[in-house]
């Protein structure tokens, strides 16, 4: 922190802007990390409980009531709502076979649920990919600024170079410190989203088959 404080006091507007940008990226990444960890953990446990409770219900209405209580992130309920939807007649949607109508509605509902689970992934990927380069730019600019100051002093010694350059290298470390948690979280959350997606796809498939059987009876 002392090196960063010295860099801050000896830097110009551009160097400070880079430092503020890295701080903003770090805060944004950690907010998304904590929020997504909470959402995905809750969604994962809810999907498992809600799907089991739905299939053990005596009727479709009872199953939907159970989902309303257990599906706190509202990622399973849209699938059931899409399956039981009765669209109006005389539209292009109703001109298709029932199988196609169900497939389209369930696909759209699944995409909406996955969009909720995937929210924030792009931000984490962007921060993880760009933060090291932002930090590197801060280092290069800091070294350039330090060398200008040394040149203006009229004397050049190892001590006068080592201090400012070392302080500027703090920006590279800061960029890595911002990027590494974002990348790790992106990979972990991607695995969690993929697991939830597989569960929702399986439920959507089984729900489609059930609704087709009910339409035949």
N, CA and C atoms as a LAMMPS dump frame, in Angstrom:
ITEM: TIMESTEP
0
ITEM: NUMBER OF ATOMS
651
ITEM: BOX BOUNDS ff ff ff
-5.0000000000000000e+02 5.0000000000000000e+02
-5.0000000000000000e+02 5.0000000000000000e+02
-5.0000000000000000e+02 5.0000000000000000e+02
ITEM: ATOMS id mol type element x y z
1 1 1 N 0.814 -1.205 0
2 1 2 C 0 0 0
3 1 3 C 0.852 1.262 0
4 2 1 N 2.024 1.175 0.681
5 2 2 C 2.895 2.345 0.709
6 2 3 C 3.387 2.684 -0.685
7 3 1 N 3.733 1.624 -1.465
8 3 2 C 4.182 1.865 -2.83
9 3 3 C 3.092 2.475 -3.678
10 4 1 N 1.87 2.004 -3.493
11 4 2 C 0.76 2.569 -4.259
12 4 3 C 0.501 4.019 -3.852
13 5 1 N 0.622 4.318 -2.538
14 5 2 C 0.411 5.689 -2.082
15 5 3 C 1.453 6.628 -2.672
16 6 1 N 2.688 6.166 -2.738
17 6 2 C 3.738 6.988 -3.336
18 6 3 C 3.5 7.17 -4.832
19 7 1 N 3.039 6.091 -5.473
20 7 2 C 2.722 6.196 -6.904
21 7 3 C 1.591 7.204 -7.124
22 8 1 N 0.589 7.158 -6.255
23 8 2 C -0.555 8.059 -6.39
24 8 3 C -0.128 9.516 -6.23
25 9 1 N 0.698 9.781 -5.224
26 9 2 C 1.121 11.163 -4.968
27 9 3 C 2.047 11.688 -6.058
28 10 1 N 2.803 10.786 -6.678
29 10 2 C 3.741 11.224 -7.703
30 10 3 C 3.221 11.086 -9.113
31 11 1 N 1.987 10.59 -9.278
32 11 2 C 1.445 10.356 -10.611
33 11 3 C 0.682 11.571 -11.105
34 12 1 N 0.323 11.518 -12.402
35 12 2 C -0.473 12.596 -12.981
36 12 3 C -1.922 12.14 -13.121
37 13 1 N -2.72 12.92 -13.862
38 13 2 C -4.15 12.636 -13.976
39 13 3 C -4.414 11.298 -14.657
40 14 1 N -3.625 10.965 -15.676
41 14 2 C -3.85 9.706 -16.391
42 14 3 C -3.542 8.512 -15.499
43 15 1 N -2.43 8.572 -14.788
44 15 2 C -2.081 7.476 -13.89
45 15 3 C -3.119 7.277 -12.806
46 16 1 N -3.632 8.386 -12.259
47 16 2 C -4.663 8.277 -11.227
48 16 3 C -5.972 7.759 -11.81
49 17 1 N -6.281 8.143 -13.042
50 17 2 C -7.502 7.648 -13.685
51 17 3 C -7.437 6.136 -13.877
52 18 1 N -6.254 5.633 -14.24
53 18 2 C -6.09 4.185 -14.389
54 18 3 C -6.29 3.493 -13.046
55 19 1 N -5.749 4.077 -11.985
56 19 2 C -5.91 3.483 -10.656
57 19 3 C -7.376 3.464 -10.232
58 20 1 N -8.092 4.543 -10.495
59 20 2 C -9.509 4.602 -10.154
60 20 3 C -10.3 3.589 -10.98
61 21 1 N -9.927 3.43 -12.25
62 21 2 C -10.604 2.455 -13.109
63 21 3 C -10.41 1.047 -12.575
64 22 1 N -9.189 0.72 -12.166
65 22 2 C -8.938 -0.604 -11.609
66 22 3 C -9.719 -0.817 -10.318
67 23 1 N -9.806 0.221 -9.502
68 23 2 C -10.58 0.106 -8.265
69 23 3 C -12.057 -0.136 -8.578
70 24 1 N -12.597 0.596 -9.55
71 24 2 C -13.987 0.389 -9.938
72 24 3 C -14.227 -0.999 -10.493
73 25 1 N -13.298 -1.505 -11.287
74 25 2 C -13.425 -2.857 -11.826
75 25 3 C -13.393 -3.893 -10.708
76 26 1 N -12.522 -3.681 -9.734
77 26 2 C -12.421 -4.62 -8.624
78 26 3 C -13.709 -4.642 -7.803
79 27 1 N -14.229 -3.466 -7.47
80 27 2 C -15.466 -3.39 -6.692
81 27 3 C -16.623 -4.04 -7.458
82 28 1 N -16.718 -3.733 -8.762
83 28 2 C -17.792 -4.32 -9.58
84 28 3 C -17.683 -5.834 -9.624
85 29 1 N -16.463 -6.343 -9.797
86 29 2 C -16.267 -7.788 -9.878
87 29 3 C -16.672 -8.47 -8.577
88 30 1 N -16.269 -7.907 -7.449
89 30 2 C -16.599 -8.553 -6.171
90 30 3 C -18.083 -8.471 -5.859
91 31 1 N -18.737 -7.38 -6.239
92 31 2 C -20.191 -7.299 -6.041
93 31 3 C -20.891 -8.388 -6.848
94 32 1 N -20.482 -8.547 -8.107
95 32 2 C -21.088 -9.583 -8.958
96 32 3 C -20.764 -10.968 -8.426
97 33 1 N -19.539 -11.168 -7.944
98 33 2 C -19.138 -12.482 -7.428
99 33 3 C -20.012 -12.887 -6.242
100 34 1 N -20.159 -11.992 -5.27
101 34 2 C -20.97 -12.327 -4.095
102 34 3 C -22.44 -12.512 -4.473
103 35 1 N -22.939 -11.649 -5.365
104 35 2 C -24.344 -11.753 -5.758
105 35 3 C -24.614 -13.045 -6.509
106 36 1 N -23.756 -13.392 -7.476
107 36 2 C -23.975 -14.596 -8.274
108 36 3 C -23.783 -15.854 -7.438
109 37 1 N -22.848 -15.835 -6.511
110 37 2 C -22.661 -17.004 -5.647
111 37 3 C -23.933 -17.277 -4.85
112 38 1 N -24.561 -16.208 -4.37
113 38 2 C -25.806 -16.357 -3.608
114 38 3 C -26.94 -16.84 -4.498
115 39 1 N -27.09 -16.227 -5.673
116 39 2 C -28.179 -16.582 -6.581
117 39 3 C -28.036 -18.013 -7.089
118 40 1 N -26.852 -18.388 -7.541
119 40 2 C -26.673 -19.715 -8.125
120 40 3 C -26.765 -20.81 -7.075
121 41 1 N -26.269 -20.539 -5.882
122 41 2 C -26.406 -21.541 -4.818
123 41 3 C -27.871 -21.754 -4.479
124 42 1 N -28.611 -20.657 -4.381
125 42 2 C -30.028 -20.757 -4.056
126 42 3 C -30.812 -21.408 -5.19
127 43 1 N -30.497 -21.026 -6.424
128 43 2 C -31.204 -21.6 -7.567
129 43 3 C -30.946 -23.093 -7.685
130 44 1 N -29.687 -23.499 -7.466
131 44 2 C -29.362 -24.917 -7.587
132 44 3 C -30.125 -25.776 -6.593
133 45 1 N -30.16 -25.334 -5.345
134 45 2 C -30.895 -26.113 -4.338
135 45 3 C -32.395 -26.066 -4.581
136 46 1 N -32.894 -24.919 -5.063
137 46 2 C -34.329 -24.795 -5.318
138 46 3 C -34.769 -25.664 -6.484
139 47 1 N -33.968 -25.724 -7.529
140 47 2 C -34.336 -26.54 -8.689
141 47 3 C -34.486 -27.993 -8.281
142 48 1 N -33.547 -28.471 -7.504
143 48 2 C -33.614 -29.882 -7.088
144 48 3 C -34.853 -30.153 -6.244
145 49 1 N -35.133 -29.279 -5.292
146 49 2 C -36.291 -29.494 -4.427
147 49 3 C -37.604 -29.258 -5.167
148 50 1 N -37.639 -28.191 -5.982
149 50 2 C -38.878 -27.839 -6.655
150 50 3 C -39.286 -28.882 -7.684
151 51 1 N -38.337 -29.392 -8.448
152 51 2 C -38.66 -30.393 -9.468
153 51 3 C -39.177 -31.672 -8.814
154 52 1 N -38.521 -32.087 -7.739
155 52 2 C -38.994 -33.283 -7.035
156 52 3 C -40.382 -33.096 -6.459
157 53 1 N -40.63 -31.905 -5.891
158 53 2 C -41.952 -31.636 -5.325
159 53 3 C -43.015 -31.561 -6.408
160 54 1 N -42.664 -31.048 -7.563
161 54 2 C -43.637 -30.946 -8.662
162 54 3 C -44.068 -32.323 -9.132
163 55 1 N -43.106 -33.22 -9.352
164 55 2 C -43.467 -34.529 -9.892
165 55 3 C -44.165 -35.405 -8.861
166 56 1 N -44.011 -35.094 -7.59
167 56 2 C -44.706 -35.884 -6.573
168 56 3 C -46.101 -35.336 -6.254
169 57 1 N -46.503 -34.259 -6.925
170 57 2 C -47.819 -33.658 -6.674
171 57 3 C -48.925 -34.518 -7.276
172 58 1 N -50.123 -34.399 -6.688
173 58 2 C -51.256 -35.197 -7.16
174 58 3 C -51.863 -34.643 -8.445
175 59 1 N -51.684 -33.344 -8.691
176 59 2 C -52.242 -32.725 -9.886
177 59 3 C -51.337 -31.598 -10.347
178 60 1 N -51.624 -31.095 -11.535
179 60 2 C -50.822 -30.007 -12.085
180 60 3 C -50.963 -28.735 -11.25
181 61 1 N -52.161 -28.471 -10.775
182 61 2 C -52.378 -27.268 -9.959
183 61 3 C -51.606 -27.337 -8.647
184 62 1 N -51.614 -28.499 -8.027
185 62 2 C -50.866 -28.676 -6.785
186 62 3 C -49.362 -28.527 -7.048
187 63 1 N -48.918 -29.07 -8.175
188 63 2 C -47.51 -28.945 -8.528
189 63 3 C -47.096 -27.502 -8.719
190 64 1 N -47.946 -26.714 -9.339
191 64 2 C -47.627 -25.295 -9.54
192 64 3 C -47.617 -24.539 -8.21
193 65 1 N -48.493 -24.918 -7.3
194 65 2 C -48.489 -24.283 -5.983
195 65 3 C -47.192 -24.59 -5.237
196 66 1 N -46.716 -25.799 -5.374
197 66 2 C -45.456 -26.157 -4.718
198 66 3 C -44.281 -25.401 -5.327
199 67 1 N -44.308 -25.247 -6.627
200 67 2 C -43.238 -24.489 -7.282
201 67 3 C -43.223 -23.046 -6.803
202 68 1 N -44.406 -22.464 -6.607
203 68 2 C -44.48 -21.074 -6.157
204 68 3 C -43.823 -20.886 -4.794
205 69 1 N -43.826 -21.948 -3.992
206 69 2 C -43.234 -21.864 -2.661
207 69 3 C -41.731 -22.168 -2.669
208 70 1 N -41.307 -23.055 -3.549
209 70 2 C -39.928 -23.542 -3.508
210 70 3 C -39.001 -22.867 -4.51
211 71 1 N -39.538 -22.377 -5.607
212 71 2 C -38.717 -21.807 -6.682
213 71 3 C -38.501 -20.31 -6.43
214 72 1 N -37.58 -19.971 -5.525
215 72 2 C -37.391 -18.579 -5.123
216 72 3 C -36.793 -17.713 -6.228
217 73 1 N -35.972 -18.277 -7.091
218 73 2 C -35.362 -17.511 -8.18
219 73 3 C -36.21 -17.505 -9.444
220 74 1 N -37.353 -18.163 -9.409
221 74 2 C -38.302 -18.164 -10.527
222 74 3 C -37.647 -18.629 -11.84
223 75 1 N -36.977 -19.775 -11.772
224 75 2 C -36.376 -20.328 -12.989
225 75 3 C -37.099 -21.594 -13.453
226 76 1 N -37.889 -22.195 -12.579
227 76 2 C -38.635 -23.405 -12.946
228 76 3 C -40.072 -23.055 -13.316
229 77 1 N -40.663 -22.129 -12.587
230 77 2 C -42.065 -21.775 -12.842
231 77 3 C -42.34 -21.314 -14.272
232 78 1 N -41.463 -20.527 -14.908
233 78 2 C -41.75 -20.131 -16.292
234 78 3 C -41.898 -21.305 -17.247
235 79 1 N -41.231 -22.416 -16.97
236 79 2 C -41.351 -23.587 -17.838
237 79 3 C -42.754 -24.18 -17.746
238 80 1 N -43.261 -24.297 -16.529
239 80 2 C -44.61 -24.837 -16.365
240 80 3 C -45.642 -23.879 -16.939
241 81 1 N -45.451 -22.583 -16.713
242 81 2 C -46.381 -21.598 -17.26
243 81 3 C -46.421 -21.663 -18.779
244 82 1 N -45.266 -21.859 -19.404
245 82 2 C -45.218 -21.965 -20.859
246 82 3 C -45.882 -23.241 -21.345
247 83 1 N -45.76 -24.316 -20.566
248 83 2 C -46.336 -25.597 -20.991
249 83 3 C -47.855 -25.594 -20.941
250 84 1 N -48.423 -24.907 -19.958
251 84 2 C -49.886 -24.933 -19.799
252 84 3 C -50.558 -23.752 -20.495
253 85 1 N -49.782 -22.882 -21.11
254 85 2 C -50.354 -21.717 -21.77
255 85 3 C -51.286 -22.133 -22.907
256 86 1 N -52.422 -21.48 -22.991
257 86 2 C -53.378 -21.727 -24.066
258 86 3 C -53.436 -20.491 -24.961
259 87 1 N -52.651 -20.454 -26.046
260 87 2 C -52.626 -19.266 -26.906
261 87 3 C -53.94 -19.108 -27.659
262 88 1 N -54.203 -17.877 -28.054
263 88 2 C -55.417 -17.61 -28.818
264 88 3 C -55.374 -18.257 -30.192
265 89 1 N -56.521 -18.457 -30.76
266 89 2 C -56.619 -19.086 -32.075
267 89 3 C -56.423 -18.054 -33.178
268 90 1 N -56.183 -18.575 -34.371
269 90 2 C -56.063 -17.709 -35.535
270 90 3 C -54.73 -17.01 -35.661
271 91 1 N -53.679 -17.538 -35.027
272 91 2 C -52.344 -16.944 -35.112
273 91 3 C -51.375 -17.941 -35.743
274 92 1 N -50.225 -17.452 -36.136
275 92 2 C -49.203 -18.333 -36.694
276 92 3 C -48.737 -19.344 -35.66
277 93 1 N -48.745 -18.933 -34.402
278 93 2 C -48.32 -19.851 -33.346
279 93 3 C -49.224 -21.07 -33.276
280 94 1 N -50.526 -20.859 -33.338
281 94 2 C -51.46 -21.971 -33.198
282 94 3 C -51.624 -22.767 -34.486
283 95 1 N -51.057 -22.277 -35.584
284 95 2 C -51.158 -23.02 -36.834
285 95 3 C -50.201 -24.202 -36.873
286 96 1 N -49.206 -24.206 -35.986
287 96 2 C -48.247 -25.31 -35.946
288 96 3 C -48.807 -26.469 -35.131
289 97 1 N -48.179 -27.625 -35.246
290 97 2 C -48.584 -28.779 -34.451
291 97 3 C -48.336 -28.501 -32.972
292 98 1 N -49.059 -29.205 -32.12
293 98 2 C -48.926 -29.015 -30.683
294 98 3 C -47.493 -29.27 -30.218
295 99 1 N -46.85 -30.277 -30.796
296 99 2 C -45.467 -30.567 -30.409
297 99 3 C -44.558 -29.363 -30.667
298 100 1 N -44.737 -28.735 -31.823
299 100 2 C -43.916 -27.575 -32.168
300 100 3 C -44.231 -26.381 -31.276
301 101 1 N -45.516 -26.202 -30.959
302 101 2 C -45.894 -25.095 -30.073
303 101 3 C -45.261 -25.257 -28.696
304 102 1 N -45.34 -26.467 -28.16
305 102 2 C -44.754 -26.72 -26.85
306 102 3 C -43.246 -26.517 -26.867
307 103 1 N -42.619 -27.02 -27.903
308 103 2 C -41.16 -26.892 -28.005
309 103 3 C -40.748 -25.43 -28.038
310 104 1 N -41.446 -24.636 -28.822
311 104 2 C -41.083 -23.22 -28.944
312 104 3 C -41.287 -22.474 -27.635
313 105 1 N -42.433 -22.709 -26.986
314 105 2 C -42.713 -21.996 -25.736
315 105 3 C -41.746 -22.412 -24.63
316 106 1 N -41.478 -23.695 -24.536
317 106 2 C -40.543 -24.163 -23.517
318 106 3 C -39.125 -23.666 -23.796
319 107 1 N -38.747 -23.614 -25.055
320 107 2 C -37.417 -23.102 -25.398
321 107 3 C -37.274 -21.639 -25.005
322 108 1 N -38.296 -20.847 -25.295
323 108 2 C -38.248 -19.427 -24.934
324 108 3 C -38.202 -19.236 -23.416
325 109 1 N -38.999 -20.022 -22.692
326 109 2 C -39.004 -19.918 -21.234
327 109 3 C -37.662 -20.346 -20.657
328 110 1 N -37.075 -21.391 -21.234
329 110 2 C -35.768 -21.856 -20.767
330 110 3 C -34.703 -20.798 -20.992
331 111 1 N -34.752 -20.127 -22.127
332 111 2 C -33.775 -19.071 -22.414
333 111 3 C -33.905 -17.927 -21.413
334 112 1 N -35.12 -17.591 -21.033
335 112 2 C -35.305 -16.518 -20.05
336 112 3 C -34.744 -16.918 -18.692
337 113 1 N -34.965 -18.152 -18.302
338 113 2 C -34.431 -18.618 -17.022
339 113 3 C -32.909 -18.643 -17.034
340 114 1 N -32.343 -19.094 -18.136
341 114 2 C -30.886 -19.141 -18.233
342 114 3 C -30.286 -17.749 -18.285
343 115 1 N -30.996 -16.813 -18.898
344 115 2 C -30.504 -15.437 -18.926
345 115 3 C -30.372 -14.888 -17.507
346 116 1 N -31.308 -15.229 -16.665
347 116 2 C -31.228 -14.791 -15.269
348 116 3 C -30.026 -15.412 -14.571
349 117 1 N -29.781 -16.698 -14.817
350 117 2 C -28.666 -17.377 -14.169
351 117 3 C -27.322 -16.918 -14.721
352 118 1 N -27.273 -16.534 -15.985
353 118 2 C -26.012 -16.14 -16.613
354 118 3 C -25.697 -14.662 -16.455
355 119 1 N -26.612 -13.899 -15.882
356 119 2 C -26.398 -12.463 -15.755
357 119 3 C -25.126 -12.179 -14.946
358 120 1 N -24.289 -11.299 -15.468
359 120 2 C -23.034 -10.947 -14.814
360 120 3 C -21.829 -11.688 -15.337
361 121 1 N -22.044 -12.77 -16.084
362 121 2 C -20.921 -13.538 -16.608
363 121 3 C -20.091 -12.715 -17.59
364 122 1 N -20.757 -11.929 -18.421
365 122 2 C -20.028 -11.113 -19.398
366 122 3 C -19.158 -10.09 -18.69
367 123 1 N -19.664 -9.508 -17.614
368 123 2 C -18.873 -8.528 -16.879
369 123 3 C -17.628 -9.168 -16.277
370 124 1 N -17.795 -10.347 -15.677
371 124 2 C -16.638 -11.031 -15.089
372 124 3 C -15.61 -11.388 -16.153
373 125 1 N -16.083 -11.865 -17.307
374 125 2 C -15.161 -12.214 -18.386
375 125 3 C -14.441 -10.979 -18.907
376 126 1 N -15.155 -9.87 -19.034
377 126 2 C -14.547 -8.645 -19.539
378 126 3 C -13.509 -8.102 -18.569
379 127 1 N -13.837 -8.107 -17.273
380 127 2 C -12.883 -7.626 -16.278
381 127 3 C -11.659 -8.521 -16.233
382 128 1 N -11.883 -9.828 -16.264
383 128 2 C -10.756 -10.753 -16.232
384 128 3 C -9.84 -10.624 -17.434
385 129 1 N -10.409 -10.262 -18.581
386 129 2 C -9.61 -10.162 -19.796
387 129 3 C -8.891 -8.825 -19.929
388 130 1 N -9.482 -7.762 -19.4
389 130 2 C -8.927 -6.427 -19.643
390 130 3 C -8.135 -5.865 -18.47
391 131 1 N -8.401 -6.293 -17.251
392 131 2 C -7.733 -5.711 -16.081
393 131 3 C -6.202 -5.808 -16.152
394 132 1 N -5.618 -6.952 -16.575
395 132 2 C -4.155 -6.987 -16.653
396 132 3 C -3.582 -5.951 -17.617
397 133 1 N -4.279 -5.706 -18.723
398 133 2 C -3.781 -4.731 -19.694
399 133 3 C -3.959 -3.302 -19.189
400 134 1 N -5.031 -3.067 -18.445
401 134 2 C -5.206 -1.753 -17.834
402 134 3 C -4.092 -1.499 -16.831
403 135 1 N -3.797 -2.517 -16.017
404 135 2 C -2.688 -2.379 -15.07
405 135 3 C -1.356 -2.199 -15.764
406 136 1 N -1.144 -2.908 -16.865
407 136 2 C 0.103 -2.755 -17.615
408 136 3 C 0.217 -1.363 -18.214
409 137 1 N -0.894 -0.836 -18.717
410 137 2 C -0.872 0.53 -19.227
411 137 3 C -0.52 1.519 -18.116
412 138 1 N -1.074 1.299 -16.912
413 138 2 C -0.735 2.163 -15.786
414 138 3 C 0.737 2.093 -15.437
415 139 1 N 1.309 0.904 -15.534
416 139 2 C 2.739 0.757 -15.257
417 139 3 C 3.579 1.49 -16.296
418 140 1 N 3.247 1.291 -17.565
419 140 2 C 4.009 1.951 -18.637
420 140 3 C 3.906 3.466 -18.51
421 141 1 N 2.702 3.932 -18.255
422 141 2 C 2.539 5.381 -18.112
423 141 3 C 3.257 5.899 -16.863
424 142 1 N 3.222 5.125 -15.792
425 142 2 C 3.922 5.534 -14.578
426 142 3 C 5.424 5.613 -14.775
427 143 1 N 5.974 4.635 -15.487
428 143 2 C 7.411 4.662 -15.773
429 143 3 C 7.757 5.856 -16.657
430 144 1 N 6.947 6.086 -17.664
431 144 2 C 7.172 7.241 -18.543
432 144 3 C 7.128 8.547 -17.758
433 145 1 N 6.13 8.662 -16.887
434 145 2 C 6.007 9.879 -16.072
435 145 3 C 7.201 10.022 -15.131
436 146 1 N 7.652 8.908 -14.543
437 146 2 C 8.79 8.952 -13.634
438 146 3 C 10.067 9.332 -14.361
439 147 1 N 10.268 8.793 -15.557
440 147 2 C 11.473 9.121 -16.318
441 147 3 C 11.496 10.582 -16.74
442 148 1 N 10.306 11.123 -17.046
443 148 2 C 10.259 12.559 -17.359
444 148 3 C 10.69 13.39 -16.153
445 149 1 N 10.243 12.966 -14.966
446 149 2 C 10.642 13.696 -13.769
447 149 3 C 12.118 13.586 -13.499
448 150 1 N 12.682 12.393 -13.726
449 150 2 C 14.121 12.208 -13.516
450 150 3 C 14.921 13.028 -14.521
451 151 1 N 14.453 13.043 -15.781
452 151 2 C 15.157 13.817 -16.8
453 151 3 C 15.123 15.31 -16.477
454 152 1 N 14.011 15.776 -15.916
455 152 2 C 13.912 17.186 -15.581
456 152 3 C 14.788 17.593 -14.419
457 153 1 N 15.155 16.607 -13.567
458 153 2 C 15.996 16.94 -12.415
459 153 3 C 17.444 17.173 -12.799
460 154 1 N 17.844 16.657 -13.951
461 154 2 C 19.2 16.882 -14.424
462 154 3 C 20.208 15.864 -13.95
463 155 1 N 19.847 14.974 -13.043
464 155 2 C 20.755 13.934 -12.56
465 155 3 C 20.103 12.576 -12.758
466 156 1 N 20.91 11.567 -13.005
467 156 2 C 20.407 10.219 -13.271
468 156 3 C 21.228 9.219 -12.472
469 157 1 N 20.583 8.619 -11.49
470 157 2 C 21.225 7.595 -10.669
471 157 3 C 20.316 6.395 -10.567
472 158 1 N 20.896 5.271 -10.144
473 158 2 C 20.104 4.049 -9.998
474 158 3 C 19.018 4.228 -8.947
475 159 1 N 19.335 4.923 -7.882
476 159 2 C 18.355 5.124 -6.824
477 159 3 C 17.147 5.913 -7.32
478 160 1 N 17.391 6.93 -8.139
479 160 2 C 16.294 7.744 -8.638
480 160 3 C 15.431 7.005 -9.652
481 161 1 N 15.992 5.988 -10.314
482 161 2 C 15.218 5.198 -11.28
483 161 3 C 14.45 4.078 -10.583
484 162 1 N 15.131 3.394 -9.642
485 162 2 C 14.542 2.211 -9.018
486 162 3 C 13.266 2.539 -8.256
487 163 1 N 13.251 3.658 -7.53
488 163 2 C 12.071 4 -6.737
489 163 3 C 10.833 4.232 -7.57
490 164 1 N 10.839 5.193 -8.488
491 164 2 C 9.641 5.446 -9.301
492 164 3 C 9.209 4.262 -10.153
493 165 1 N 10.183 3.528 -10.721
494 165 2 C 9.832 2.371 -11.547
495 165 3 C 9.184 1.287 -10.692
496 166 1 N 9.735 1.048 -9.508
497 166 2 C 9.143 0.048 -8.612
498 166 3 C 7.732 0.402 -8.199
499 167 1 N 7.512 1.699 -7.957
500 167 2 C 6.172 2.148 -7.589
501 167 3 C 5.193 1.983 -8.758
502 168 1 N 5.676 2.226 -9.972
503 168 2 C 4.812 2.075 -11.138
504 168 3 C 4.424 0.62 -11.373
505 169 1 N 5.307 -0.306 -11.009
506 169 2 C 5.007 -1.723 -11.187
507 169 3 C 3.865 -2.19 -10.293
508 170 1 N 3.529 -1.403 -9.284
509 170 2 C 2.386 -1.743 -8.44
510 170 3 C 1.115 -1.835 -9.278
511 171 1 N 1.016 -1.042 -10.331
512 171 2 C -0.179 -1.056 -11.171
513 171 3 C -0.36 -2.392 -11.881
514 172 1 N 0.763 -3.008 -12.292
515 172 2 C 0.663 -4.332 -12.914
516 172 3 C 0.138 -5.352 -11.918
517 173 1 N 0.671 -5.295 -10.692
518 173 2 C 0.171 -6.2 -9.652
519 173 3 C -1.298 -5.942 -9.359
520 174 1 N -1.706 -4.67 -9.36
521 174 2 C -3.109 -4.344 -9.111
522 174 3 C -3.996 -4.908 -10.209
523 175 1 N -3.549 -4.82 -11.462
524 175 2 C -4.333 -5.375 -12.563
525 175 3 C -4.526 -6.867 -12.437
526 176 1 N -3.468 -7.579 -12.029
527 176 2 C -3.588 -9.021 -11.828
528 176 3 C -4.487 -9.338 -10.64
529 177 1 N -4.395 -8.541 -9.589
530 177 2 C -5.237 -8.77 -8.419
531 177 3 C -6.713 -8.59 -8.748
532 178 1 N -7.003 -7.726 -9.694
533 178 2 C -8.399 -7.539 -10.121
534 178 3 C -8.835 -8.671 -11.036
535 179 1 N -7.961 -9.097 -11.938
536 179 2 C -8.336 -10.06 -12.973
537 179 3 C -8.482 -11.483 -12.448
538 180 1 N -7.59 -11.912 -11.573
539 180 2 C -7.568 -13.317 -11.15
540 180 3 C -8.866 -13.738 -10.465
541 181 1 N -9.394 -12.993 -9.478
542 181 2 C -10.677 -13.419 -8.895
543 181 3 C -11.816 -13.443 -9.909
544 182 1 N -11.819 -12.482 -10.843
545 182 2 C -12.888 -12.445 -11.838
546 182 3 C -12.841 -13.674 -12.742
547 183 1 N -11.638 -14.07 -13.152
548 183 2 C -11.498 -15.237 -14.025
549 183 3 C -11.886 -16.514 -13.291
550 184 1 N -11.413 -16.663 -12.061
551 184 2 C -11.745 -17.86 -11.288
552 184 3 C -13.255 -17.952 -11.046
553 185 1 N -13.859 -16.818 -10.696
554 185 2 C -15.31 -16.82 -10.454
555 185 3 C -16.068 -17.137 -11.734
556 186 1 N -15.613 -16.593 -12.853
557 186 2 C -16.276 -16.862 -14.138
558 186 3 C -16.272 -18.362 -14.438
559 187 1 N -15.153 -19.02 -14.214
560 187 2 C -15.064 -20.453 -14.494
561 187 3 C -15.941 -21.27 -13.548
562 188 1 N -15.916 -20.921 -12.264
563 188 2 C -16.734 -21.656 -11.292
564 188 3 C -18.219 -21.453 -11.572
565 189 1 N -18.607 -20.211 -11.803
566 189 2 C -20.019 -19.926 -12.059
567 189 3 C -20.485 -20.56 -13.369
568 190 1 N -19.605 -20.608 -14.361
569 190 2 C -19.962 -21.265 -15.609
570 190 3 C -20.303 -22.728 -15.393
571 191 1 N -19.553 -23.38 -14.497
572 191 2 C -19.847 -24.789 -14.179
573 191 3 C -21.177 -24.907 -13.454
574 192 1 N -21.452 -24.001 -12.519
575 192 2 C -22.73 -24.037 -11.798
576 192 3 C -23.903 -23.778 -12.731
577 193 1 N -23.756 -22.807 -13.619
578 193 2 C -24.826 -22.5 -14.574
579 193 3 C -25.072 -23.698 -15.48
580 194 1 N -24 -24.341 -15.93
581 194 2 C -24.142 -25.508 -16.786
582 194 3 C -24.888 -26.642 -16.095
583 195 1 N -24.61 -26.841 -14.811
584 195 2 C -25.32 -27.887 -14.068
585 195 3 C -26.801 -27.551 -13.939
586 196 1 N -27.106 -26.308 -13.622
587 196 2 C -28.508 -25.896 -13.522
588 196 3 C -29.21 -25.966 -14.878
589 197 1 N -28.487 -25.605 -15.929
590 197 2 C -29.064 -25.668 -17.275
591 197 3 C -29.445 -27.097 -17.637
592 198 1 N -28.593 -28.056 -17.297
593 198 2 C -28.899 -29.456 -17.591
594 198 3 C -30.152 -29.911 -16.841
595 199 1 N -30.289 -29.479 -15.583
596 199 2 C -31.476 -29.843 -14.803
597 199 3 C -32.745 -29.234 -15.418
598 200 1 N -32.647 -27.969 -15.824
599 200 2 C -33.823 -27.306 -16.404
600 200 3 C -34.183 -27.897 -17.757
601 201 1 N -33.195 -28.235 -18.556
602 201 2 C -33.478 -28.851 -19.85
603 201 3 C -34.154 -30.208 -19.668
604 202 1 N -33.674 -30.98 -18.713
605 202 2 C -34.304 -32.275 -18.445
606 202 3 C -35.74 -32.116 -17.983
607 203 1 N -35.971 -31.14 -17.131
608 203 2 C -37.342 -30.899 -16.658
609 203 3 C -38.238 -30.444 -17.801
610 204 1 N -37.717 -29.566 -18.661
611 204 2 C -38.503 -29.085 -19.802
612 204 3 C -38.863 -30.239 -20.735
613 205 1 N -37.921 -31.145 -20.949
614 205 2 C -38.195 -32.304 -21.816
615 205 3 C -39.286 -33.193 -21.214
616 206 1 N -39.155 -33.496 -19.924
617 206 2 C -40.162 -34.334 -19.271
618 206 3 C -41.515 -33.632 -19.231
619 207 1 N -41.509 -32.333 -19.018
620 207 2 C -42.757 -31.572 -18.986
621 207 3 C -43.441 -31.595 -20.345
622 208 1 N -42.651 -31.473 -21.403
623 208 2 C -43.218 -31.528 -22.758
624 208 3 C -43.875 -32.88 -23.019
625 209 1 N -43.203 -33.953 -22.635
626 209 2 C -43.771 -35.281 -22.852
627 209 3 C -45.059 -35.465 -22.063
628 210 1 N -45.094 -34.954 -20.83
629 210 2 C -46.301 -35.082 -20.024
630 210 3 C -47.464 -34.332 -20.654
631 211 1 N -47.21 -33.119 -21.133
632 211 2 C -48.292 -32.333 -21.718
633 211 3 C -48.799 -32.955 -23.002
634 212 1 N -47.931 -33.572 -23.781
635 212 2 C -48.37 -34.258 -24.996
636 212 3 C -49.238 -35.467 -24.655
637 213 1 N -48.87 -36.194 -23.623
638 213 2 C -49.695 -37.346 -23.207
639 213 3 C -51.04 -36.874 -22.703
640 214 1 N -51.068 -35.768 -21.958
641 214 2 C -52.335 -35.253 -21.443
642 214 3 C -53.249 -34.79 -22.584
643 215 1 N -52.651 -34.268 -23.652
644 215 2 C -53.462 -33.812 -24.78
645 215 3 C -54.103 -34.967 -25.54
646 216 1 N -53.497 -36.143 -25.447
647 216 2 C -54.034 -37.309 -26.152
648 216 3 C -55.167 -37.973 -25.381
649 217 1 N -55.191 -37.757 -24.079
650 217 2 C -56.2 -38.428 -23.257
651 217 3 C -57.512 -37.641 -23.206
